[in-house]
Amino acid sequence: MAERSFKAEVEDLRLGAGQTFTGEGILAITKALLENGVGYVGGYQGAPISHLMDVLADAQDLLGELGVRFEANANEAAAAAMLAASVHYPIRGAVTFKGSVGVNVASDALANLSSSGVTGGALIIVGEDYGEGSSIMQERTHPFAMKSQFWLLDPRPNLPSIVKAVSDGFELSEASNTPVMLMVRIRSCHVTGSFQTRDNQRPQLSVRDALSNPRSDFARVVLPPMSFAHEQDKVKNRWPAAEKFIIDRGLNEQFGPKDANFGIVVQGGMYNGVVRALQRLGLADIYGASQVPIYVLNVTYPLISSEFLQFCEGKDHVLVIEEGQPEFIETQLGSFLYRAGSSVKLHGKGLFPQAGEYTGAVMLEAVTGFLKTAAPAMLAAVVRAPNQDRPQVPDLSKTVPIRPPGFCTGCPERPIFAAMKLVEKELGKHQIAADIGCHLFASLPPFEIGGATMGYGLGPAANAAFDGGGARRPVAIIGDGGFWHNGLSSSFTNMAFNKSDGVAIVVDNYYSAATGGQDVMSSRADNATKATKNPIAKALHGIGINWVRQIDRTYDVAKMRDTIREALTTDAPGPRVIVASSECMLNKQRREKPLRAAAIKEGRRVDVPRFGVDEAVCTGDHACIRLSGCPSLSLKKLDDPLRDDPVASIDQSCVGCGNCGEVADAAVLCPSFYRADVVHNPSAWEVRMAAFRARVIGWLQRRRDAKRLVFGGAE
């Protein structure tokens, strides 16, 4: 169950020639794939590109009508391997996954693909989010494109440019027999706009047709001596063909005047930021018409020396805007100038920071600094020589605490780590390795469980060096998404083969929750197009791991604690794996809330559990907060002058999971938590009984108050 359904929007993918499509960039990419006769599509979800997989999943009926094969791949490497279909056959194929992280996983398949080359157009759509906050690591896709020779497109972030880039990408790939990467930044993925559509096209050669007439050519196999010929082919044939295509089709763009003695070179994806900075300086209008020459690199690799040198003719200063480090583009453009004997002064890093996101403020400051040198007369006097300094923005990092990601309210993973903390309090601190996924948040307060993470599905493998029979067993945390992505084939077979003495906890929340709630092999939902309901425990037994414990309710903190303790202390040989299963609360709420709302609207009786804290009983030790960290738990200051410590309080965001009470009871018996069921559409009898109870309780309260000594104020 993905976090968002595109069933309604998918109908717009049927629009024909001359009609107007309006929507998000991700939907526009899907439409462009269909318009360009794609034969097969695959991928793996990951921000900011996750929704593209969700769109494709919701559009399977349409894909089937057009004869397009769609596959939700197990990981990025499996997705990239799909493009093998375009090596021998003139079939257009596309795969999609997260930028640098996904490229790292897929690198083996991608490198082989680039070496052999392709016959049909091969497009890799990568969601780039350098500096945007959704990637675990800050890397760029650019160096991989350079290393393995993939042509890299980075279109301007508007729908017509993105749609054109899909078409250009396929044609460029076919013209140069080289796979092409289409880089769409987070803003391109979610930008809204419109474009004129074309008719969807069936693939000229479908995968079904290819199966009826198999082809092979050993010259395409990546083995010596063929691989040596591939390298020569890249340099002598593919590269010149790509450059000719880029020039002839005018894939890169130029805006602004032709005769200025300065200019700006910018990656296509950064174009909007540049124009906005120029607008604020009064050098561009609201439509983007610029008074500054701009050379837009919609193709960031390969760079075209002839185009760039032509742009530099008559110029003294050129600013290169390249987000991220190191400065690959700036260095290569500088090399072009050096070899041409040009005296053009190249600016870039220095005005811009070496690393980090180029926000609006960063862009404005750097462009202003460049124009002060290159064209000061174009700037307003107040910009050239301000009479007063700009107000200093305080360094809020010194006073405002960081806000790292955390678990959702009611997350079933919280009790797992609470149980681990209780075990560590008893047995001592353990070496714990983490994996990629929601459970990685446990490395942050209040749990601080899990250290380094080395890649998706590699949590248990990261502990292999510690698995040598020490005083305490190492523990690894991995999610169900990571388990099926790479964990089973790498981490757990590694543990089984090497007779590991370690412990692994598989956090099974029924979905690939961190990427949007997509189904995985072990999901317990019915899926018409995918094989679900495959138990993780069964897969573990299949590779020879015998000590496996299945827990179907993680909120039972005491049971979780006892099972973890058993795993860490048992004498049973071999790896020990705990599969801790409970449905992702976010997905559960997405599924249940509409059903509950419909039932209430229809007048049916509905119970909604709510938890609370009895203020008179709570001692204020806050163990529930320390061991839970739930956002619905907070502190409440009482008016009672005899009680200094604030008590725990539960707000209305509570989803009724009961974890706070379970945690408190497991740590030390806490009677202050209570459960109350909010009844919608109660029966007449329930209404009368509620009124009766209220009268009885009110009478008891008045009777108690009458016996108390009350100090009145002075009249």
Secondary structure, 3 states (H helix, E strand, C coil): CCCCCCHHHHHHHHCCCCCEEEEEHHHHHHHHHHHCCCCEEEECCCCCCHHHHHHHHHCHHHHHHHCCEEEECCCHHHHHHHCCHHHHCCCCEEEEEECHHHHHHHHHHHHHHHHHCCCCCEEEEEEECCCCCCCCCCCCCHHHHHHHCCEEECCCCCHHHHHHHHHHHHHHHHHHCCCEEEEEEHHHHHCEEEEECCCCCCCCCCHHHHHHCCCCCHHHCCCCCHHHHHHHHHHHHHHHHHHHHHHHHCCCEEECCCCCCEEEEEEHHHHHHHHHHHHHCCCECCCCCECCCEEEECEEECCCHHHHHHHHCCCCEEEEECCCCCCHHHHHHHHHHHHCCCCCEEECECCECCCCCCCHHHHHHHHHHHHHHHCHHHCCHHHHCCCCCCCCCCCHHHCCCCCCCCCCCCCCCHHHHHHHHHHHHHHCCCCEECCCCHHHHHHCCCCCCCCCCCCCCCHHHHCHHHCCCCCCCCEEEEEHHHHHHHHHHHHHHHHHHCCCCCEEEEEECCEEHHHCCEECCCCCCCCCCCCCCCCHHHHHHHCCCCEEEEECCCCCHHHHHHHHHHHHHCCCCCCEEEEEECCCHHHHHHHHHHHHHHHHHCCCCEEEEEEEECCCCCCCCCHHHHCCCCCCEEEECCCCCCCCCCEEEECCCCCCCCHHHHHHHHHCCCCCEEEEEEEECCCHHHHHHHHHHHHHHHHHHHHHHHCCCCCCCCC
